[in-house]
Amino acid sequence: MSSAASTPSPPSPDAAAPAPTTRPVRVIAAATIGNALEWFDIAIYAMLAIYIGRVFFPESAPSVQLVQAFGVFGVTYLIRPLGGLLLGSYADRRGRKKALVLSIRLMVIGTGMIVVMPGYATIGLFAPLGIVAARLIQGFAAGGEFGAATSLLVEQNGRRRGFLGSFQFASQGLATLLAAGFAAGLTALLSDADMTAWGWRIPFAFGLLVGPVGYYIRRHVDDSPAMADSDDGAKRVSAQLGGLFRYQWGGLLIAGGVLVVSTTLNFILQYLPTFGISELGLSPSFSFLSLVITGAILTFVTPLVGQAGDMVGRVRIMLPAALLIGVSVVPLFLWLTAARTFGVLVVVMVVLGLLKALYYGALPSVMADAFPVRSRATGLSFSYNTTVMAFGGFTPTIAAALVATTGRQESPGYYLLAVSFVSVAALLAAVRWRGIR
């Protein structure tokens, strides 16, 4: 890779953009509520995959149904890069606000389909096909969500881009916290039969109710101030997708590479309660409670790390965190599989949650700085969704398959160890070729 092959200089911090007129709290709410809804649905699907597999797939061995349910979870990520390109380009041409309003409309449609979809016993093959269709709609909408929302956040204030951008991932922590709370509460209150029959639908119905609130907030927020100082000609030229791949491929590789370890770890964390239930024999309600604790850490620690990154340097925090994730995950998995207790599961998830918060507190702003303003939403959306598709959506499936084929319960830890080195290399490239600190 060479600097001549991509954008020759790092993007500016957008310091010359007009001052925003919407209060920061409202902007944060508008930018993150759709992301929170997306990750709430993702997390609750992963946590309740045992019950979803029973409802939407033919009767077979429980492990086969679980792999099938996670397979749908992963297949629907295939459409996310397309959604990222189209909705990201729309955000760069027409504004962040319009793209965010459109994406949350689509997410509500997909969530509503999941809430009302009959099971395999009622409509046969149309049941799994319907779930796939619903997840494809959600995946397409979520494809443009990250780029437009992150751009809106980091473009509010060039000096606080790490802090403001961190709320994008803090919202994921809040979504995980809420989803785990639902899963822990429902599995404690309802019988296994009730969870399979109807209990698993309750969290999706809650997510459906959040949609209109997000739509209202987004309709009444000002667009990014960085969008106001460019003419329509610049919009047309920079929004061409061919230009993105011709001139910004270095940014795409860096932004995607730094995300790899974070998105893989995120899905490992969501998989661990299911791992505790299916492989370690732990209680479902206790297993999901461990994720509630991790979700709280990700929600409240992440903005603090984003603020620290603005003061001392973002890569200075992220690089040691990536290395620590890589070297600690296998010993933690070995400890968990040897001890097989709820207490050890909590400790493992707290440690991984703290390391994740340290890494991804400044991650959105680092990814955003890999692109100039006028191709930022498109570049962010495509790099984010391609990486999530490859290293995120299929991670639960890979983890379950590794355990099933190798017979070694710690095998998902080796997978996370391998991908951590990808992000370390991308961080070093961000410093070398983009001047990101």
C-alpha positions in Angstrom: 0.0 0.0 0.0 1.3 3.5 -0.8 -0.1 6.9 -0.1 -0.1 7.7 -3.8 -2.6 4.9 -4.4 -5.2 6.5 -2.2 -6.1 9.9 -1.0 -2.8 11.8 -0.6 -3.5 13.4 2.7 -5.6 12.7 5.8 -9.1 14.2 5.8 -9.4 17.5 7.6 -11.1 17.7 10.9 -14.0 19.6 9.4 -13.0 22.6 11.6 -14.3 25.1 9.1 -17.8 23.7 9.0 -20.6 26.0 10.2 -21.6 25.7 13.8 -24.5 23.2 14.3 -27.8 24.6 15.4 -29.2 21.5 17.0 -28.2 20.8 20.6 -25.6 18.0 20.9 -27.9 15.8 23.0 -30.5 15.8 20.3 -28.0 15.0 17.6 -26.6 12.1 19.7 -30.1 10.8 20.2 -31.0 11.1 16.5 -27.7 9.5 15.3 -27.7 6.6 17.8 -31.3 5.5 18.2 -31.4 3.7 14.9 -28.1 2.0 15.6 -29.4 1.0 19.0 -32.5 -0.5 17.4 -30.4 -2.4 14.9 -28.1 -3.9 17.5 -31.0 -4.6 19.9 -32.5 -6.8 17.2 -29.2 -8.4 16.4 -28.4 -9.1 20.0 -31.8 -10.5 20.9 -31.8 -12.7 17.8 -28.4 -14.1 18.8 -29.4 -14.6 22.4 -32.8 -16.3 21.6 -31.5 -18.3 18.6 -32.2 -21.5 20.5 -36.0 -20.7 20.6 -36.0 -19.2 17.1 -34.4 -22.3 15.6 -37.2 -24.4 17.1 -40.0 -22.2 15.7 -38.8 -21.6 12.2 -36.9 -24.8 11.2 -37.9 -28.5 10.8 -37.6 -30.7 13.9 -34.0 -32.1 14.1 -31.2 -32.2 16.7 -31.1 -29.0 18.8 -27.5 -28.3 17.7 -28.6 -28.4 14.0 -31.5 -26.0 14.6 -29.1 -23.7 16.4 -26.7 -23.7 13.5 -29.5 -23.1 11.1 -30.8 -20.2 13.1 -27.3 -18.6 13.3 -27.0 -19.4 9.6 -30.0 -17.1 8.8 -28.4 -14.6 11.2 -25.2 -14.6 9.0 -26.8 -14.9 5.6 -28.7 -11.7 5.9 -25.4 -9.8 6.4 -24.7 -10.5 2.7 -26.9 -7.6 1.7 -25.4 -5.1 4.1 -22.6 -3.9 1.8 -25.2 -3.2 -0.9 -27.3 -1.2 1.6 -24.1 0.6 2.7 -23.2 1.6 -0.8 -26.7 2.8 -1.8 -27.8 4.5 1.4 -24.3 5.8 2.1 -24.1 7.3 -1.3 -27.6 8.8 -0.7 -26.3 10.3 2.6 -23.3 11.9 0.8 -25.5 13.3 -1.9 -28.7 14.3 -0.1 -27.6 14.6 3.5 -27.1 12.5 6.6 -30.6 13.3 7.9 -32.6 12.0 4.9 -30.6 8.8 4.9 -31.2 8.2 8.6 -35.0 8.8 8.2 -35.2 6.3 5.4 -33.1 3.6 7.2 -35.2 3.7 10.3 -38.4 3.3 8.2 -37.0 0.1 6.7 -35.8 -1.3 10.0 -39.3 -0.9 11.5 -40.7 -2.9 8.5 -38.2 -5.7 9.0 -38.8 -5.9 12.8 -42.6 -5.9 12.3 -42.3 -8.9 10.0 -40.4 -10.9 12.6 -43.0 -10.1 15.3 -45.9 -11.5 13.3 -44.2 -14.3 11.2 -45.9 -17.7 11.8 -43.7 -20.7 12.5 -42.7 -23.7 10.5 -45.5 -25.8 11.9 -48.0 -23.4 10.5 -46.7 -22.3 7.1 -43.9 -24.7 6.4 -41.0 -23.5 4.3 -42.4 -20.0 4.1 -41.5 -19.5 7.7 -37.7 -19.6 7.3 -38.0 -17.8 4.0 -40.1 -15.1 5.7 -37.5 -14.6 8.4 -34.8 -14.4 5.8 -36.8 -11.7 4.0 -37.3 -9.7 7.2 -33.6 -9.9 8.1 -32.7 -8.9 4.5 -34.7 -5.7 4.9 -33.2 -5.0 8.3 -29.7 -5.7 6.9 -30.2 -3.4 3.9 -31.4 -0.6 6.2 -28.6 -1.2 8.7 -26.1 -1.1 5.9 -26.5 2.7 5.6 -27.1 3.4 9.2 -23.5 3.3 10.5 -22.0 5.6 7.9 -24.6 8.3 8.0 -25.0 8.3 11.8 -21.2 8.3 12.5 -20.7 11.0 10.0 -23.4 13.1 11.6 -21.8 12.7 15.0 -18.1 13.3 14.2 -18.9 16.3 12.0 -20.5 18.2 14.9 -17.2 19.3 16.5 -13.7 18.6 15.1 -12.1 18.8 18.6 -14.5 16.3 20.2 -14.9 13.8 17.3 -13.6 10.9 19.4 -16.1 11.6 22.3 -19.1 12.3 20.0 -18.3 9.3 17.7 -18.1 7.0 20.7 -21.8 7.3 21.3 -22.3 5.3 18.1 -20.8 2.3 19.8 -22.1 3.2 23.3 -25.5 2.8 21.8 -24.6 -0.8 20.8 -23.7 -1.4 24.5 -27.0 0.0 25.6 -28.8 -2.2 23.0 -26.9 -5.3 24.3 -27.8 -4.3 27.9 -31.5 -4.0 27.0 -31.5 -7.2 25.0 -29.7 -9.2 27.7 -32.1 -7.8 30.3 -35.1 -9.0 28.2 -33.5 -12.4 27.7 -32.6 -12.9 31.4 -36.0 -11.7 32.6 -38.0 -13.7 30.1 -36.1 -17.0 30.6 -36.4 -16.6 34.4 -40.2 -15.8 34.3 -41.4 -18.1 31.5 -41.1 -21.8 31.0 -39.1 -23.2 28.1 -42.3 -24.1 26.3 -43.7 -20.5 26.6 -40.4 -19.1 25.5 -40.6 -21.2 22.3 -44.3 -20.6 21.7 -44.4 -16.8 22.1 -42.0 -15.4 24.7 -39.2 -14.8 22.2 -41.4 -12.4 20.2 -41.8 -9.9 23.1 -38.3 -8.2 22.7 -38.9 -7.7 19.0 -42.3 -6.1 19.7 -40.5 -3.7 22.1 -38.0 -2.9 19.3 -40.9 -2.2 17.0 -42.3 0.4 19.4 -38.9 2.2 19.5 -38.9 2.8 15.8 -41.5 5.6 15.7 -39.7 7.5 18.4 -36.5 7.4 16.4 -38.3 8.5 13.3 -39.7 11.5 15.1 -36.4 12.6 16.5 -34.6 12.2 13.2 -37.2 14.3 11.4 -36.6 17.2 13.8 -32.8 17.4 13.8 -30.6 19.6 11.6 -28.3 17.9 9.1 -24.5 17.8 9.5 -22.9 21.2 9.4 -20.1 19.8 7.2 -22.7 19.3 4.4 -23.6 22.9 4.2 -20.4 24.3 2.6 -20.1 22.2 -0.6 -21.8 22.9 -3.9 -24.0 20.4 -5.8 -21.3 19.7 -8.3 -19.0 18.5 -5.6 -21.8 16.3 -4.3 -22.3 14.6 -7.7 -18.6 14.0 -8.3 -17.6 12.7 -4.9 -20.6 10.5 -4.5 -19.8 8.4 -7.6 -19.1 4.9 -6.3 -16.4 4.3 -8.9 -14.5 7.2 -7.3 -14.7 5.6 -3.9 -13.1 2.4 -5.1 -10.6 4.2 -7.3 -9.3 6.8 -4.9 -10.3 5.7 -1.4 -9.4 2.0 -1.4 -6.7 2.7 1.2 -9.3 4.2 3.5 -11.6 1.3 2.9 -8.9 -1.2 3.9 -7.9 0.8 7.0 -11.4 1.5 8.2 -12.4 -2.2 7.7 -9.2 -3.5 9.2 -9.4 -1.6 12.4 -13.0 -2.8 12.9 -12.3 -6.5 12.5 -11.3 -7.4 16.1 -14.1 -5.2 17.5 -16.9 -6.7 15.5 -15.7 -10.2 16.0 -15.4 -9.7 19.8 -18.9 -8.2 19.9 -20.4 -11.3 18.4 -18.3 -13.5 20.6 -19.8 -11.7 23.6 -23.3 -12.2 22.3 -22.5 -15.9 21.6 -21.1 -16.6 25.1 -24.5 -16.8 26.9 -25.7 -19.4 24.3 -22.3 -21.1 24.8 -22.9 -21.2 28.5 -26.3 -22.7 28.1 -25.6 -25.3 25.3 -22.0 -26.2 26.2 -21.5 -25.5 29.9 -25.0 -26.4 31.2 -25.6 -23.1 32.9 -29.0 -21.6 33.6 -30.3 -19.4 30.7 -31.4 -16.5 33.0 -28.0 -16.5 34.7 -26.1 -16.8 31.4 -27.9 -13.8 30.0 -27.4 -11.8 33.2 -23.7 -11.9 32.6 -24.3 -10.1 29.3 -26.3 -7.4 31.1 -23.2 -6.6 33.1 -21.1 -6.4 30.0 -23.7 -4.2 28.3 -23.5 -1.8 31.1 -19.7 -1.6 30.8 -19.9 -0.9 27.1 -22.6 1.7 27.5 -20.9 3.8 30.2 -17.2 3.2 29.7 -17.1 3.8 26.0 -17.8 7.5 26.0 -15.1 8.0 28.7 -12.6 6.2 26.4 -13.7 8.4 23.5 -13.1 11.5 25.6 -9.7 10.2 26.7 -8.8 9.5 23.0 -9.4 13.2 22.2 -6.9 14.2 24.9 -4.1 11.7 24.6 -4.5 10.1 21.2 -6.9 7.5 19.9 -4.4 5.0 18.5 -2.4 5.1 21.7 -5.4 3.6 23.5 -6.6 1.3 20.8 -3.3 -0.5 19.9 -2.6 -1.8 23.4 -6.3 -2.9 23.8 -6.1 -4.9 20.5 -3.0 -6.6 21.7 -4.5 -7.4 25.1 -7.6 -8.9 23.4 -5.5 -11.1 21.3 -3.3 -12.5 24.1 -6.0 -12.9 26.7 -8.9 -14.5 24.9 -7.6 -18.1 24.7 -6.6 -18.3 28.4 -10.0 -16.8 29.3 -11.8 -19.4 27.2 -9.7 -22.2 28.7 -10.5 -21.0 32.3 -14.2 -20.8 31.5 -14.4 -24.3 30.0 -12.4 -25.7 32.9 -14.4 -24.0 35.7 -17.9 -24.1 34.1 -19.5 -21.7 36.6 -21.6 -18.6 36.4 -19.0 -16.6 38.4 -16.2 -17.3 36.0 -18.5 -16.5 33.0 -19.2 -13.1 34.5 -15.5 -12.4 35.1 -14.6 -13.5 31.6 -17.3 -11.2 30.1 -16.4 -8.3 32.3 -12.7 -8.5 31.2 -13.6 -8.8 27.5 -16.2 -6.0 27.9 -13.6 -3.7 29.4 -11.0 -4.5 26.7 -13.7 -3.9 24.0 -14.7 -0.6 25.5 -11.0 0.5 25.5 -10.7 -0.5 21.9 -13.9 0.8 20.3 -14.4 4.0 22.3 -12.4 5.9 19.7 -13.0 3.5 16.8 -15.8 5.4 15.0 -13.8 8.6 14.8 -10.7 6.8 13.6 -12.7 5.1 10.8 -14.3 8.4 9.9 -10.9 10.1 9.6 -10.0 7.5 6.9 -12.3 9.4 4.4 -12.9 13.0 3.3 -16.3 14.5 4.1 -18.0 14.0 0.7 -17.4 10.3 0.5 -17.3 9.6 4.2 -20.8 8.1 4.7 -20.4 5.9 1.6 -16.8 4.8 2.7 -17.8 4.2 6.3 -21.0 2.3 5.3 -19.2 0.0 2.9 -16.1 -0.7 5.0 -18.2 -1.2 8.1 -20.8 -3.5 6.5 -18.3 -5.6 4.5 -16.3 -6.2 7.7 -19.3 -7.0 9.8 -20.5 -9.4 7.0 -17.2 -11.2 6.9 -16.1 -11.1 10.5 -19.3 -10.4 12.5 -22.5 -11.9 11.0 -21.0 -15.3 10.7 -19.0 -15.3 13.9 -21.7 -17.1 16.0 -22.0 -19.7 13.3 -18.2 -20.1 13.0 -18.0 -20.3 16.8 -20.7 -23.0 17.1 -19.3 -24.9 14.2 -15.7 -24.8 15.6 -17.0 -26.3 18.9 -19.0 -28.9 17.1 -16.3 -30.0 14.7 -13.2 -29.8 16.9 -14.8 -30.9 20.1 -12.7 -28.2 21.8 -14.8 -25.7 23.7 -12.1 -23.0 23.7 -11.8 -23.0 19.9 -13.7 -19.7 19.4 -10.9 -18.0 21.3 -8.3 -19.0 18.7 -10.4 -17.4 16.0 -10.5 -14.1 17.9 -6.8 -14.4 18.5 -6.2 -14.6 14.8 -8.3 -11.7 13.8 -6.8 -9.4 16.4 -3.6 -9.2 14.4 -5.6 -7.9 11.4 -6.7 -4.9 13.4 -3.2 -4.3 14.8 -1.8 -4.1 11.3 -4.6 -1.8 10.2 -4.0 0.6 13.1 -0.3 0.8 12.2 -1.3 1.5 8.6 -3.7 4.3 9.8 -0.8 6.0 11.5 1.6 5.5 8.7 -0.5 6.3 5.7 -3.3 8.5 7.1 -1.5 10.3 9.9 -4.3 9.3 12.3 -3.3 9.5 16.0 
